[in-house]
Amino acid sequence: MSKVLNQVLVPVCSKLLENLQLVITKLKTRVRNIELDDVIELINNQISCINEGYKEFDRHQEELKMISDKQNETMATAMDNMLQLING
């Protein structure tokens, strides 16, 4: 699941919002009667939210990897100790 988030979901959502922002910005220059600043601000907020969420997710992934590495290290030590006790 984390691979899907890292490689697909977050980049696709970010790119989609950036493209939408570009379209609205271009539309704003051509249509003078429509107030699009609120929409642009909303999209900017969504892009920021996705970026912040991704950073938080990435940080948690790193923490989980460190915990997993520590668990593997502890398990290896425990197995070595058990084998030493068995082999006397």
C-alpha positions in Angstrom: 0.0 0.0 0.0 2.8 2.4 0.8 4.4 1.8 -2.6 1.1 2.7 -4.2 0.9 5.9 -2.2 4.5 6.8 -3.0 4.6 6.0 -6.6 1.0 6.6 -7.8 -1.6 8.3 -5.6 0.4 11.2 -4.3 2.1 12.2 -7.6 -1.1 11.8 -9.6 -3.1 13.9 -7.2 -0.4 16.6 -7.0 -0.1 16.7 -10.8 -3.8 16.8 -11.3 -4.2 19.8 -8.9 -1.3 21.6 -10.5 -2.8 21.1 -13.9 -6.2 22.3 -12.6 -4.5 25.3 -11.1 -2.9 26.1 -14.5 -6.2 25.8 -16.4 -8.0 28.1 -13.9 -5.2 30.6 -14.1 -5.4 30.7 -17.9 -9.2 30.8 -17.7 -9.0 33.8 -15.4 -6.9 35.8 -17.9 -9.5 35.2 -20.6 -12.7 35.6 -18.6 -13.0 39.0 -16.9 -16.4 38.6 -15.3 -15.7 35.5 -13.2 -13.9 35.8 -9.9 -11.6 32.8 -9.7 -9.3 33.9 -6.9 -11.2 31.8 -4.4 -10.9 28.7 -6.6 -7.2 29.3 -7.1 -6.7 29.7 -3.4 -8.6 26.5 -2.7 -6.5 24.6 -5.2 -3.3 26.0 -3.7 -4.5 24.9 -0.2 -5.2 21.4 -1.6 -1.8 21.2 -3.1 -0.2 22.3 0.2 -2.3 19.7 2.0 -1.2 16.9 -0.3 2.4 17.9 0.1 2.2 18.1 3.9 0.4 14.8 4.0 3.0 13.2 1.9 5.8 14.6 4.0 4.1 13.2 7.1 3.5 9.8 5.5 7.2 9.7 4.3 8.3 10.5 7.9 6.1 7.7 9.3 7.5 5.3 6.7 11.0 6.0 7.8 10.1 5.5 11.4 8.4 2.2 10.6 11.5 1.1 8.7 13.7 1.9 11.6 11.4 0.0 14.0 11.4 -3.0 11.6 15.1 -3.0 11.4 15.4 -2.9 15.1 12.9 -5.8 15.5 14.9 -7.8 13.0 18.1 -7.1 14.8 16.6 -8.1 18.1 15.1 -11.3 16.6 18.5 -12.3 15.2 20.1 -11.7 18.6 17.5 -13.7 20.3 17.8 -16.6 17.8 21.6 -16.5 18.2 21.3 -16.7 22.0 18.8 -19.6 21.8 21.1 -21.5 19.5 24.0 -21.0 21.8 22.0 -22.3 24.7 20.8 -25.3 22.8 24.3 -26.1 21.5 25.7 -25.4 24.9 
